[in-house]
Amino acid sequence: MVAQLRLQRASVLALGLVATGSLVTAGPCDIYSSGGTPCVAAHSTTRALYSSYRGPLYQVKRGSDGATTDITPSSTGGVANASAQDSFCAGTTCLITIIYDQTGRGNHLTQAPPGGFNGPESNGYDNLASAIGAPVTLNGQKAYGVFVSPGTGYRNNAATGTATGDEPQGMYAVLDGTHYNGACCFDYGNAETSSRDTGNGHMEAIYFGDATYWGTGSGSGPWIMADLENGLFSGQSPSNNPADPSISDRFLTAVVKGEPNHWAIRGGNAASGSLSTFYNGARPSVSGYNPMSKEGAIILGIGGDNSNGAQGTFYEGVMTSGYPSDATENSVQADIVAAKYAVASLVSGPSINVGSSISLRATTPGYTTRYIAHNGSTVNTQVVTSSSPTALKQQASWTVRTGLANSDCVSLESKDTPGSFLRHYNFVLQLNANDGSKQFHEDATFCPQAGLNGQGNSIRSWNYPTRYFRHYNNVLYAASNGGPQTFDATSSFNNDVSWVVSSSFA
């Protein structure tokens, strides 16, 4: 009878179900465990990765008072309680400070420390991600991912149970396949414990982007590749694997796994369908990669030496002990698809309608007669009234366009200089002609939300969602609520980033 019950339980696990008082859908780590390759790290801000997990998913810190709170699943094994975050962060900004490890090993991800490549914050630490930069829904329930802008990174240099040396491991990550760049390196996985480049083969991490200076797949990218240190590999060749396709699904499952002299890349649409294998074979022939010398640290959004010029969005991911079978990964992919990731709105607050002509008035006490205007390429605030000269009225008037980089947000075209848009450059707001580049489009896309001081709208950058339109000494910046720049000062932040939107002067 006992043997029969064990057989029944094994059959249930194989079907992706576990018993926890009642039958519920297994999570990815339940599936890996049943396949003999248990998770040793499990990170997600969107959902529990075990059917029985009810602990914290991530921690947020608010800008108003520095208080923190943990965000947990709404139910055991369920989706993150986004409403708890929204309530805690109402009327202020919030950053993601910790991404908790769900395995119980304590392999949490926190703000990446200085490394061979220093970060932008004081003392070389990387930036933290905005808590609201990547809203999604899972089976209709709202959650937030981790929107990594250049300069943002998370790390754990003291992880336990992760693969070291040439030990086998597996990894997957669910990413935004439309959010990437060519800088080094948007990674998730195994890296050096010193935050420095210690040589070929000392990393094994998932990479996603269109960097071309080490290796490429087919087409122009982006590609899923493996960061093995001193090389992004799409296959055995250090230069190119034509079987590794350009892939840009909105929700993307990326898989990298390795064992002695054997590794693989797999991937697929995280919202539908199955995984495909893009490489399955021997280690790269370049010296240092066979055997591997993995060190076991965990990184997110950065390279092994803390190179942090990349961008991307992370929703969930795990690292395993042992080399998972394709069948196990296929079951994990089915679970991811069943979670039904879908896009959620990036905007809130009073509507700013595409096609309308608007002016934006400051709400900071003592500055409420000033509007966002431009003087050539310089963007500042100026006092504007109905009796102001026509030229000034035009300089303070903007046409709302569909966001150049994301259609859920907006771009603001100058009324008197058609073809020129507000964009940030080195976090200073400028008026520049649209050059058609991906970078310009991203820098010129902004997402309105309810005004942080309760008036009008606050307008945050799409590609740096910790940063908002702010007037400081009457000059316009993309400013964060606290940060290394003088214009990031916390004093008067909520007032300085809140704007009343009205019909344009011109």
N, C-alpha and C positions, 0 to 999 in steps of 0.2 A: 504493500500500500504506500509506504514512504517513497519507494522507488518510482511508483506511478505518479505521485504528487510532484516529485522532482522533475519527471519528464513533462508533466503538464505545465509546470512553471517555466521550464526551458522553452516549451513551445510558445507560451504566452510572450516571453521576452523576444523570441525570434520574430513574432508578429508585431513587435514594437509596443507591447502593452505590459504594464506592471501592476501588481496588486498593492494598493495602499488603502485598504478598507473598502474601496470600490475600484472598478477598472477605470483607469485613466490613460491617456496617451502618454507613452514614454517620451522623455526628453532626449536630446542628442547624447548626453553622457550616460544615460541608461542604456542606450543602444550600443555605444562604444564598449561599455562594461560587459554587456552580454556577448559582444564579439571578442572578448579577451584582451582588449586594448583600452583600459580605463583612462578616463580623463585625469590628468595631473594638474591642469589649470583650465578654468572655465570662466569666461568673462562675457558679460552681456549687460547692457543698460536697458534692454527692451523686454527681457523675459527670463524666467528660470530655465536652466538647461538640464535640470533633473526634475522628474515628476514629483518628487517629495520635497523639493527645495522651497523654503519659506523665509530664508534669511535675506540680508541686504544685498541688493544688486549694485548700487553705487551710492556715493555720498555727494551732496551738493553744498556749496558754501555761498551765502548771499552777500551782496556787496554793501547792503545797508548797515549791517552790524557785525559781519564776520561769522555769524552763527552757521552751524552745519546741521544737516539732517540726513538720515539714510532713507533711500527709496527702496521699498520692498515690493514683491509681487502683490497684486491685488488679492490673489488667492494662492494656495499652495500649488507650486508648479506652473503658475500662470504668468500673465503679462504684468509689466511694471505698473505701479500705481502712479500714473502721470498726474492725476489730479492732486495728489499729495505734494508733488513738486510745484505744480502751478500755484497752489495755495501758499506754500512756504515762500515762493519767490515773487509773489504778487507785489507790484510797485517797486521792484528793484531788479538788479541783475543777479544771476547765479552762474557759478562755475562748477564743473565736475571735478572733484578733488580726489576721489578714490573710485576705482572700478574693482569691486570685490571679486575674489576667487570663490566660486561656488563649490569647489571640491572639498573644502575643509582643511586644505593644506596651508592656507594663509598666503597664497601666491597673488596678493593684491597688486594692482597697478596704481602707482601714484606719480606725482609730478617728476619728470625725468631730471636727474641731476646733471651737473656739468660733465662733459666728456672730452674726447679728442676734438670734437667740434662743440663749442660752447653755445648755450642757448641765449635768447634775447633778453631774458629777465635778469634782475640783479643776481649777482653771483653765478651767472651762467645757467641757471635753471630754465627749463623750457616753460612755455605758457601752458595754461590749462584751457580746456575746451569750454565753450559756452554750453550751458545746460539746455538751451532751446534751439540750437543751430540745425538739428536734424530730426524734426518731428515725423513720425510715421504712425501707421495703425497696424496692429496684428489682430486678425479676425475682428476688425472693427473697433478694437480698443486702442486708444492713443498711447504712444510711448515715445521716447526720445533716444536717438543714437548719439554717437560721439563724432562731431564735426571737427576734423583736424585741419586747421589752417597752417600755413607755413609758420614754423616757430613753436608749434604745439607738440608735446610728446609725453608719453607715460612709460614707466619702466619699473622692473623689480630685479635688482642685481643679486638678491639673496634667495631666489626661488628654490624650492625643494621638490625632488621627485622628477624634475625635468631631465631630458636626455643630456648626457655629457659624452665627450669623446665620440666614438663611432656607434653609440647606442641607437636603437631604432626609435622613431617617433612619428606621429602623425599630427596634422593641423588642418583646421578649416577656419574660414572667416566669412561672414556675410557682410558685404560691402556695398556702397553705392558705385555702380559701374560707370556713372557719368561724372563723378567728382574725382579728379586726378590732375597731375601735372607731370613734368619730366624731370623734376628735381629729385635728389636723393633724400630720403627713401621712405616711401609709405609702406612700412613693414608691420607684420604681426608674427611673433614667434620667438625663436631661440637665438640668443645673442651673447656677446661677451659680458662677463661680470664686472669688468673694469670701465665700461663705457668708452673703450678705446679699441682701435683696430689692432688686433693681435695676430693677424695673418690669415691666409687662405684657409677656408674650411672651419673657421671658428664660429660660424653662424649657420643657422638653417631656419629661414623665416619666409613666410609668404610675402611677396612684393606685388603691388599693383600700381601701374602707371604707364607712361610712354617714354621713359628714359631710354636713350639709345647709346649711351657711351660705353656700356659693357656688352650687352647682348640684346637681341630683339626676337620677336616672333614674326608672323606674316602681317603684311599691311603696315599701317602707320600707328597701330596701337589704339588704346592701351592693351597691355598684356598682363596675364598672371605669370609671374616668374618666381624663381627662388633666389633670395639674397643669401649667398653662401659666404659672404665677405670677400671684398675685392672683386666682386663679380655678381651681376644679375643674370642668372642663367635661365634660358627657356628650354634647354635640353642638354645633351652631352656636349655639343659644340659650344665654345665660349662666345661665338658671334651670332648664330642664328639657328632657330628651329622653325622651319616653315610650317610645321604641324601645330604650332602654338598660335592660335588665331587672335586677331584683334577682337575684343569682346567688351561690350559696353552696356550690358543689361542694367536697367535701373536698380534692380536688386540682384546681386551677383554672389554666387557661392564659389569661393576659391579654396583649393586644396593643394597642399604640398606635403609629401611624406618621404621619409628616407630611412634606409637601413644599410648595413655594410655593402658598399659598391653597387647600390641599387636605390633609385629614387623615382618619384613620379610627380607630375602636375596634372590636376584634374580641375574641371570647372563647369559651371552651368548657371542657368537662370534660377535665382533663388525663389522666384514667384511661380515657376511652372517648369515641368519637364524634369529630365534626368541629368546626371553628370556625364561629361565626356572626358576622355583621357587625351591629354595633349602631349604628354611624354611619359614613357615608362621604360627605364633602361639603366645603363651603367652611369656611374658618377662621371663628372667632367674629366677630360683627360689632362687638364692643366694640373701641375704639381700642387699638392696640398689638400686636395678634395677627396682623396682615397688613400688612407682612411680619413674620416672627418675628425675634427677636434672641437666639437661643440662644447660650449661652456655652461649653458643652462639658464642664463638670465632670460627675462621676458621683456619684449619691447612692443610698443604700439605707436605707430605714426612716425617713427624715426628709424635711422640706421644704427648699426651696432656701435659706431663711434659718436652717436648723438647727432649725426647729420640730420638737420630738421628743416630742410627746404621744401619738403613734399606736402601734399594735401590729399585728403581722402576722407571717407566716412565709414566708420565701423559700427556695426550693430551687435554682433555676437561672434564668438570664436572660442576654440578650445585647443589644447595641446594634449597629446596622449602618451602613455607609456606603451611602447611596442608599435609595430607597423600594421596599421589597420588594413583589413581586406577591402577590396572594391565593394563587396557585398555589404559590408558594414557601412561604408560611406554612402552607398546608394540608399540605405535605410535612413541614414541621417539626412540626406537630401530630401527624401520624402517627408520627413518630419518638418524640415524647414519650409518646404512648399505648403504643408498643411497649416503652418503658422499664418499664412496669408499676409505677408508683408505688403503694404500699400502706402502710397504717398499721402501725406497730410499737409494741410495748409501752413505756409510759412508766415502768413500775415494775420493781423488781428487789429482791433480798434476801428476807429472811423474809416470809412471807405475812401480810398484815393483811386479814382476811376481812370483807367487807361483812356487816353484821348482827351481828357480834361486839361484845362490850363489853370495852374495854381500859383499861389504865392504862399510862403511859409514864414509865419511870424514867431519870434522868440517869446517864451513865456517866463523867462527869468525876471524877477522883480527888478525894476529900473531899466529894463531893456525891451519892454513890450511894444515899443514903436519901431523896432528894428526887424528887418526881413532878410532872408537869405538872398544875396544878389552876387553879381560878379563884376569885376573891373578887369576886362581882358580875361586872362586865364586865372586870375586871383579870385577866390570865392571868399566872401566875408559877409558881415551883416551891415546894413545901411538903413538909416531912417527913411522911410518911404510913406508918403501920404497921397491922397487923391489929387493934391495940387503939385506934386513933384513933377519935374521935367519928364517928358515922354521917354527919353532915353533911359532914365533911371527906372521908370516903371517897367520898361521892357527888360532891363537887366535883372529885375526882381521877379520875373515871370518865367514859368517853366511848363513845358508840355509833358504830360505823363505818358510814357511809352511802356509797352510790355518789356519786362526785364530782359536785357540782352543776353544774360547767361542763364536765367531761370524764369520761365514764363509765369510763375506764381507770384513773382515780385515785380518791381518796376525799375525803370531807368528814367532820368529826368533830363530832357532836352531843352537847351536854351531857347527861349522864345525869339531872341533877337539874333541868335547865331545858329541857325538850323544846321543839324549835323554834328553839333558839339554837345557833349553831355557832362554832367557832374560825374567825377570819378575820384577815387582816392589814390594818391601816389605818395609812398612813404608816410601814409596816414594823414596827409594834408589834402583837403578837398581842392580840386582844380576843375576848370572847365577846359576840356580838350576835345578836339575833333575825333570822331570815331574812326579808328584805323582798321577796324575789322578783325583785330586779333582776339584770340581767346582770352588773353590777359586783360585787355581793355574791357571786354564784355563783362568779365567777372568783377573788375574794379568799379564798373559803372552800374552794378545791379544792387538794389537796396530793397529791404523788406520792411514795410511799415508795420508797427504794432501800436497798441494803446500807449499813450504817453505815460512815461514812468512817473510823472508828478500828477497824473490824473487829468491832464489837459491835452487835447489833440492827439498827435502821434509822436512816437519816437521812431526814428528811421535808422535801422541797423544795416551794416554791410552784409551782403550775402556771403562773400568769401572770407570775411573776418567777423563772424556774428557776435563776438564780444565787443565790437566797436560800432559806435553810433555817430550820426551827425551831431557835432557839438560846436557851439561858439565859445571861444576862449580868447579874451582880448579882442573880441569882434572878428576874429579869423575863424574859418570853418575847418574842423578836423574830423577824422574818423577816430574817435576817442574811446578808450575803455574805462571802466569804473575802477580806477586804481591801475597802475602800471608804471613803466619806466620813464615815460615822457611827462613833461610839465603839464601838457594839456590833458593827461589822464588823471588829474587830481580828483579826489573823491568829493571835495567840497563843492556844493551846488550842482553836482552831476545831474541829478534827476531833472532839475529845472533847466539846465543848459542843453539837455538832449530832448526836450519836449517842445513841439511846434504846433501851433494852430494853423491848420490848412484852410485856405479860403480861395475863392475865385481870383484869378490872376488880375494884377493891375493892368495888364496889356493883353 
